[in-house]
Amino acid sequence: MDSLHDANIHHFASDNHAGAHPDVLAALAAANGGHQDAYGADAYTARLDEVLEGHFGTGVDVYPVFNGTGANVVGLQSMLPRWGGVITARTAHINVDENGAPERIGGMKLLALDTPDGKLRPEQIDREVWGWGDEHRAQPLVVSITQSTELGTNYTPEEVRAIADAAHSQGLRLHLDGARIANAAASLGVPLRAFTTDAGVDVLSLGGTKNGAIGAEAIVVLRPEASEGLRYLRKLNMQLGSKQRFASAQLIALFEGQLWRDSAAHANAMATRLRSRLTDAAATAPLTLTFTQPTESNAVFARLPAAAANALRPRFGFYDWAGPFADGTVEVRWMCSWDTTPEHVDAFADAIIAGCG
């Protein structure tokens, strides 16, 4: 069969477009030898428990799943009853990009709030916690935040702690969608537990696919009393893999050493390089381009003429984030990956400068 791979194509649409890291592929090949017990009763899943205890602390419960939506839906299901509501940012992945799965499949109500940068504030939680005992209102019982956010911004450990305190003081639990958790930790220069276990997060979705895995995420329960029924919910929601060792092996490859951090730090650095190239160019000659969010992880958000974006898109794939607007512009997201190179970035930056100059 002819190869379907074109090494000349590099997308800036999503870190999901990148292939698997070679170390992950090697780990899969190594895990393929011999027989192992099914459904998580294998040596690889046992080792993953140990590896993630090293990151998040002893006593955590780990449930590998197939994808991020599954991790979010099943994790949140375990945190609240059917009549519960989840306070989250309006831009959150669970609210915008999961086709209603938390509400349709998970049976929960999302209480979405506006934020300028994708980050909830403690005072928003305080204002949204009302209607206790009112049978006409979904009862707010969980707060869900995303790290890094869908707008590429990061919560500091102190910001997560403030949200956790606000939630817990009202009897709510705190969930963290960590699809890009590695990018946040690398950007902030802190261990994973700094803005999770140590900051009061109860349950998190641990991302691997966006950082070099093929299809491996995990639900990590940091506080057992905040979650129940995951053993059953994972199967009920079709997220229990029979050959779970292969998901676990991928996550071990990422998190046993420093691959998770190195890959994420590289993606972040490529986004910083792209922004710096455009900023430097704008300092010498005006560009019809403005940045709409700070670049704190591996994403660059910008607004530019729709015509310029459309001219760039056939060569460099990327997504429109918002618009088109009345002034003929669109907001776009440019995402870098573990395999983005300086050459990829420079070629893209040159094309943007030429198109917006």
N, C-alpha and C positions, 0 to 999 in steps of 0.2 A: 504494500500500500504506500502510495506517495505520501511524503510528509505534509501535514497541514500547517506546519509551523513556519512562520515568516519572521526571521530574526530582525528584519528591518522595521517592523511595526512596534511602536511603543506608545501606549495609551496613558493619558493623564486624567482619565475619567474616574477610575477607582483603583484602589489597591487590591480589589478582587480580581482585576484583570491580569495581575502578575501570576507567573507559574509558581510551582512549589520550590522551596529552597533545596539545593542538592543534599544537605544534611538530613532534611525531612524524608526525601526519597530514599536515602541510604538507611534511615531508621525503619522505614516501611519494608524495605527488602530484608533487613535483618529480622524483623518480626514475622516474616513470612515462613520461616522454617519450622517444621514440626507442628504438633497439635497443642492447643491451649484450650482450657475450659472457656465456654461461651458466656455471653451476657455479663461480662465484667468480672468473672471469677478467674481471671488470668493473672499471670505474673506482671504483665506490663501495667495493668490498671492498679495493681497493688503498689508498684513502684511509683506510679503517678501520684498516688495519695501521699507518699513520702516526699516526693519532690515539691508538691504544692504546700505541704505542711511547712517546708523550709521557707516558703515565700510568705505564707499567711498565718502561720502559727499552728500549734498542735491542736488536734481535735476537730479540724475542719472536715466537712463531708464533701466529696467530689463526685460529680455525676457527668461523665462525658456524654456529649450529644453531637448531632450531625451539623447543626448550623446555628447562627446567632439568633434567628427568630425563634427557633425551638428553645434555645437556652432562656431567652427572655420570657416567652409564654409560660413554659413549664416552671421556671423559677418563680415568677410572679404568682402563678396559680397556687403554689405551695405556701404563699405568704398571706393570703386573704381568702375569705369566703366568697361565694357567688354574688353576694350583695355589696361587695367592697368596691371602692374606687381607688385609682392610682393617680396621684398628683405628679405631673411631669411637664416638661417644656413642650410648647406647641411644635417645635422643630424636632423633637425626639424621634428616633428611629421607630420606636414602638407606636408612635402616633401617626407618622407620615409614610413610612416605607415598609410596613409589614402587612399591608393589604387588610387592615382590620383584624389580624390574627389574634392580638391580645383580647379584643372584645368579642369576636365571632367564635374563636376556638377556646380562648381562656375564660370567657364568661365574665369579664370584669369591665368596669367603666373607667375610661381614661378622662381625667380632669386636667385638660391641657391649658397651660398658662403662657402668656407672651413673655419673651425675654429678648433683650437686644443682642445677646451674644451666645445664646443656647444654654446659659447657666441660670438655674433657679437660685432665688435668694431666700433666706430664712423667713423674711417678713411675708413673702408670697405664700409660704406654707401656712403661716399663722392666719392669714386672711382666708385661705381656702378651707380650713378645717372648721366646718360648721354643719348644722343639720343633723346633729346626733339624735337618733331616735325618730327622725322624720322618715316615714315609710316611702315618701315620694322622692327621696334623694339617695343616690348611691353613697354609702358611708365611706368617707376618706380614711383609708387604713394603711396605705403604703405611699411612700415617695420614691420615685425612680429618677435617677440622674444618669447622665452618659459621660464617660471619661475615656478619651477625649470626646468633646461634644461633636454634634453633627456640623457645627460651624468651625471646627478645628481649634477651639479654645480648650483650656484646661482648668479644672478646679484645683486650687492649692489644697494641701492637706488641711489647712486651717478652715478653708471654705467648706470642705466636706464635713469637718467636725461641727461647724456651725449649723449646717443643714441637719446632720444627724441629731444634734441636741434639740433643734426645733421640732423635728419629727418625733423623737422619743418622748419629749416632754408632753406631747399630745397623745401619746399611746400609739403612734404610727411606727411602721418598720421602714427601713431604708434599703432599697435595691439599687445596684449600680450596673449599668450596661457597659461592660468593658470590652466591646468589640475592638477598640484601639487602645486598650489599657497599657500596652507596652509603649506606644508612642507618648502617652502622657507621662509615664514613669521616666522615660529617657529624656524627655524635654524638661521635666521638673528636677531631674537628677536625684531622685529618691527611690527607695525600694518600693515594691508593689504594696506592701502592707502599710506604708505611711499614709496613704489616702483610702485605705480599705479597712483592714482589721483595726489599726490603731486610731482611725478616725470615726469609727462607729458604724460602718456599713454592716448590714446583716446578711445579705445574700448578693452574690455578684455573678454576672455572666462573663466568663473568661474567654477572650478572643484568641484564636490562633490562625484562622483562615486568611485574614487580612495581612498577616505578618509572616507568610511563608508556608503555612500548612495547606493541605489539599482540601480538607473538610473536617475540621476538628475544633470544637468548642467545648466548654464545660460549665456546668453550674457549680459554684463553690459556695457552700453554706458556711458562713463564718460564725454565726450564732445559732446553734441548733434549735433553740426555743422559738426562733422567728420563722421557722419553716416546718411543714409537716406533709407527709404523703409523697415525697419525691420518688421514693422507690416505686410507687404505683403510677404516679402521674407521668413519669418519663415513658413508661410502656404504653399507657393509655393514649398518649399524644404521639406515638410512633417515633420516639426519639431514643429508643433503646436499641443499640446495635448488637446483633448476635456475635459478630466478630469484633468486639469492642477493643481488642488489643491493638487494632490498627489506628483507631482514634487516639488511644492512650499513647502509643508509640510516637505519634506525631507531636503530641504535647510534651512528652518527655524530651524529644529532640530539641524543642524550643526552649523549655524552661529548666532543664537540668543544669545547663551551663549558662552562658551569656548570649546565646544566639538570639533569644527574644529581644534583649536590649540592644545588641549590636545592629540587628536588622532594622529595628524601629528607629534607632538613632540615625542610621544612614538615611532612611526615608525622610526623617525630619530635616536632616541637613540638606537634602536635595530640594525640599520645599523652601528652605531658607535661602539657598543659592538662587532659585528661580526668582524669588521676591527681590533679592539684592540686585540681581542683574537688571530687573525692570526698574527698580528704584534708582540705580545708578544712571540708567539711560535717561530717565525722566529728569534727572538733575542737569543734564546737558542739552536736552531738546524735549519740548512738551510732548507727552503721550496722551492720547484720548482714552485714558485708563485710570481708574481709581480703585484702591483696595477697600474692601468693605468689612473685613474682619482682621484682627491681628493674626499673624502666622505663628502659632504656638506648637503645632505638631507637624503633620505631613501634608497639610492642605493649604492652598492659597485661594482666597476668594477675591474676585475682582469684578468690576463693572466696566464694560466696554461697548462700543457700537455693535449692534447685532450683525451688521455686514462684515465687520472685521472678524467676529467670532465664527461666522459661517464660512469665511474664507480659510480660516485656520483648521476647522474641524476635519476636513477630509484627510489631512496629513497627520494631525495630532488629535485623536479622539478625546473629547471631554464633554461634561454635562453642563447644560444651562441650569442654574439654580433658581432663578426667578426672572420674570419678565416674559416677553419684551415689554418695556416701559414706554410711556408716551413720548419720551425724547429719543426713541430709537435704540436704546441700549438694552443689554441683558446683563444679569449677574451670573457669573460662571464659577465653577469649582474646578481647580486644577490639583489633582492628587498625585503625590509621589509614592513609590513603592520600595520594597527592599531591594529590587533589582534595577531601579532607576539609576542611571550613571550620570556623571557630570556632562558627558557628551550629549546625552538625551536632553538634559536641562538646557544646555547652551544652544542647541539647535532649536528647541522650542522657544527660548527667550529671543533669539535672533528673529524668528518668524513673527512673534508677537510685536516686537519693536518695529519691524518693517510694516506690519499691518496697522499699527496704531500711531505711527509717527506722522 
